[in-house]
Amino acid sequence: MTKIFLKEGKTDFLSSRRSWFFTNERLNNFLKNSFTHEDKLKKVLAVGGSGDFIFNLTSLLNIEKIDICDTEITAISVIDLKTALFKEFNRIEMAKIYSNFEINNKNKIYLKINRHLHPASRHIFENIFSHCQNNNFLKCLKKSKFWHKDSFFPGKHQNDYILYLASPEGFKRMLNHLDKINIFQEDLIKTLILFKENYYDLIYVSNVLDGKSYCENKNLYLNILKQSLKRNAHLLLATCCHPSKIKKTLENIGLKLDKEELHKFKLIDSLKGHYNYSFLLFKNI
C-alpha cells in the first residue's frame, strides 16, 4: 500500500498552489532510450512530476523502493487518486476514464475508490465531487481548478504521454510497484535528510530548478542532490529554461552529462497544451 507522510498539523488544501494532474513533458521516448531492464535501479526519488514519472518508469523497470517528494497537497492527492483508480480499474477502463469528459461516471468511480484514499485526499475529493454539478468524473476534477486546466490535455493523447497504459505488460509491471511508493509532503532538502548519503540510484527533478518559487537556494539544492546519489547513479532533469547554465553548474559539482534531448519553446505548441521541456541526464562520477 502506498504510504503518505504529510506535514504535521492540519493541511489547508484550499490555499495550495495549483498542481499538474498529468505531466505533459513528453518524456516517454527519452526514458525508453535511456534505461533498459538490465539497469539496476533499486532506489528512486521523484521530485514533482505529479506521479506520472514514477508510474511511467515502473512500467519499464523493476524498482525496489520509490520515494516521491512534493510540497503541494494537491500534487500528492492526485498521486493517491491515481493509485486508488489502479486498484479498481483495468488498463482499458483507465484509458476511458482518462479521456472521456462526457459520460456520467462521477459517482460510480468515486464510490469504488473512496476506501483506498488517504483521509487528506478523501477530504479534497469529497469537497470537489459534492460541489460539482456535472456528473463526469474527469470534468469535475478539471473544473475544481486545483490543477492546471491544460494538464488534462495528455489524457486525450495517451500514446504520447502515458506510458503505463501503452501495453498490458507495462501496466501489470506498474501495478506491482504500488506498494513500494512513499510520498513525502515536504521540501526536498528536509526529505533527503531522512536518508543516508549515497542512497539513490536515480533522482528525477521536474522543473524545480526553473525558478526561485520552487528553489530559492539552487547551489545548496544541487549539492544535496549530488550527495544523495550513489556513485555512477543518475540525476534526470526536466527543464523549460535554456539548459546551458544548468549543465555548467552540474558539471562544476562533479556530475557528467550522459544524455540530453533539447527542445526550444514554441508558442503554437504551448497553445495546444504541449510544453517543450528539455531533458538532461547526468551521471555522478
N, C-alpha and C positions, 0 to 999 in steps of 0.2 A: 504494500500500500504506500502511495506517495506520502511523504512526511513534509509538513509545512511548519516553519518556525517563524512566527510573527513577532514584531516588536512588542515589548511589554506595554501594558496599558491598552485602552480602547482605541481601535483604529477608526478614524472617520473617513470612510471611503468617499463621501461627498466632496471632500476637499482634495482628493487625489488628482494628480495630473493625468491627462488622457494618456492611454497606452495604445499598443497595437494589438488588434485581435488576431490578424495574421501578419507575419512579416512578409514583406514584398521585395526582398533584396535580390531575388533570382540567384540564389547561392547554390542551387542543387548541382549544376554541372561542375562547379568548382569543387564541391565536396566529392563527387563521384570520381573526378580526375585526380584528387589529392590523397584519398585514403582507399585502402582495399581491405578485404577480410584478413589479410596477413598482418596488418598493423595491430600492434598490441596496445590498445588504449584502455588501460584499466580504470583510470580515474579522470573524469572530465568535468570542467566547470564552464557554465554558460552565464555570461553577464548580459542581461537583456535578451531580446530576441523573441519575446512572447512565448517561449517554449517550443515554437516550431523548429528551431535549430536542433534541439535535443531530439524531438520526435523524428525529424528527418535523418539525423545522424544515426540514431539507433535502428532505423530501418535498413541501414547499410552495414553496421558494425555491431559486434558484441562487446559491451562495456560493463565493467563490474560495479562502478559507483558513479552516480551522476548528481552533481550539485548545480542548482540554479540560484542566481542572486539577482534581486531587483528591489528597488526601494518602494515601488508603487504597488499598492494592494490590488489595483485593477489589473495590473500585469500578472500578478500571482494568481488572482482569481480566474483569469482566463485559462491559465495552465491547468488549474484544478478542474475547471469546467470541461476542458477537452479530455482530461484523464477520465472523468466521470462518464463522458459520452463513449469513450473507447470501451468501457466496461459493459456497456449495454447494447451497443450497436456494432454491426459488422462493417466491413470496408465499403460495400455498396451502399448501405444505409447512410454511412458517414458522408460519402460523396454527395448524396442527395441533400442531407441536412446542410452541408456547407454551401451548396449552390442554389438552393431553391428559396426564393423570397415570397412565394405565392401561397403554398399550401398551408392549411390550418393545422399546425403541428405543435404549437407552443405548450399547451397543457400536457399533451401526450408525452412529449420528450421530457419536460421538467419533472413530471411525476416519476419517471423512470430513474432519473439521475440524481434526484434530490438527496437520497440517503447516502450517496457517495461523497458529497461535498463537505469540505471543512466548514464549521459554523460561520466563520467570517465570510466565506464565499457564498454560503446559503443566504446570509443576510443581504448581500448585494443583489443576488439574482431574484430573491423573493420580492425585493423592493422594485426591481425592474419589471418583472412579469406582472405583478399586481397592479402597477400603474399604467401598463401598456394596453391600449385599446385594441391594438392589432393582434391577430391570433397566429401570426407567423413567428416562429422561434428566433430565426436569424434577424428578421426585420425589427423585432423588439430590442434585440441587443444593439443593433445599429442606431436605432432611434434614441437610445438611452444617452448617447453622447459621452459615455465613459471611455469609448475607444474611437480613434480617428476614423471617420466615415470611409476614407479611401483605403483603410486597411482591410476592408471586407472584399475588396476587388479580387484578391487571389482565389477566393472561394469559387469564383466562376471560371478560373483559369488554373485548374488544379494540376494539370500536366506540367506547367511551367514552374509552379511554386511549391506544391505539396507532395513531396517525395514519398512520404509514408503511405499515401493512397495509391501509388503507382503500380504496385503488384501485390498479390496475396501473400507472397513470401516476405516482402518488406514490412507489410502491415503486421503479420504474425510476429516477426522479429521485434518490431517496435513494442507490441503488446507485452512481450516477455520482459521488457525493461521498466515497466511502470512502477514496480515495487522497489526499484533501485534509485528513484528520484527523491532528492531532498531539496526543498525550496526555502530560501532564506530571504526574509524581508529586511534587508539591511544594506548599508553601504558596503561596497566591495572590500575595502580595507578592513573593516570590522569583521567581515565574514572570513577573510583569509587568516586573520589572527587565530581563528578556531582550529586551524590545521598547521601541520608542520611545514617547514620549508622543504623544497624539492618534492612536492607532493603530487602535482597533477601531470598527466601525460599530454593533455590538451586543454587550453583555455581559449574560449571564444568570447570576444568582446564586440558587442553590436552597437556601433555608433557612439559609444560613451566618450570617446576622445574628440568628438566633433565640436564640443562647446563647453564653456565653463559651467553651464547649468547642470551638466552631468558630471563634470570632472574639474574641480577647482584647482587641484594641485597635480598636474599631469606628470611631472617628474617623479613625485612620490608614488603615484598610482602605478606607473610603469615599472619602477624598481621593485615594488612589492609583487607585481605580477611575475616579474622575472624570478624573484626569489622563490615563488610558489611552484615554478616549473621544475620538473626533473631535468637532468642533463639529456640533451637531444630531444626533449619534448617540444611541443609546438604551441605557438600563440597565433590564433587566427583572428584577424580584424576585419570588420566591415565598416567602411567609412564613406561619407558623401563629400568629404573635404579632398583637396588635392593631396595625394599621398606622399609627395616627395619629402615634406617636413617630418612626417611620421616615420618614414623609412630611415631617415638620417638619425632621428632621435633614438630609435630602437637599435640601430646598428652601433650607436655610441655606447650603449649599455650591454653590448655583447650578444645581441640577437642577430642572427643571419637571415636575410631574406631568402626563402626557399622557393616560393612561387607567388605569382601575382596575376590578377586579372583586373585591368583598369577600364573604367567607364567614365566618360565625361557627361556632365549634366546636359539633358536635352529637355527643353520646355515642353515639346509635344508629348514626350513620354510621361513627364510629370503630370500633365493634364489628364492623361489616361489612367493615372494611378500607379505607374511604374516609377521606381526610384533607382537611378543608375549609380548604385554603390560600387566602389572598388573593393576588391578582396585581397588581403595581404597575409601570407602565411610565413611565419618566422620560425626558426629553429633556435633553441637555447644551446649554444655551443660551449 
